């Protein structure tokens, strides 16, 4: 993207945090480290984040993380 080859295609994975309170519409945000280039590492990070989210539950809130591939 910032190199000499302006026609290069870059792929990455965005880590998205989705929170929902009771039956309201979900709220979307990016995780602190929002992009991970490696698909496998992004999937592993999402699995670990979802495990932590289950341990840190708040009453009436649901939290899930997703890895979304993105090509630039």
KAPE-V236616 format. One line per field, one symbol per residue. ss: DSSP state (@ for helix, = for strand, . for the rest). phi: phi as a letter, one per 20 degrees, with the letter a starting at -180 (. if undefined). psi: psi as a letter, one per 30 degrees, with the letter a starting at -180 (. if undefined). A space follows every 10 residues. Layout:
# KAPE-V236616
ss->???
phi->???
psi->???
This chain:
# KAPE-V236616
ss->.......... ========== =.....==== ======..@@ @@@@@@@@@@ @@@@@..... ========== =.
phi->.defefefdd dbceedddcc dldfffddbe fgefccfegf ffffffffff fffffdfdgm ddccdcddfb dd
psi->egafjfgkkk klkkjkkkkk jcglklkklk leifkkekee eeeeeeeeee eeeeehkkkg kkklkkjjkk k.
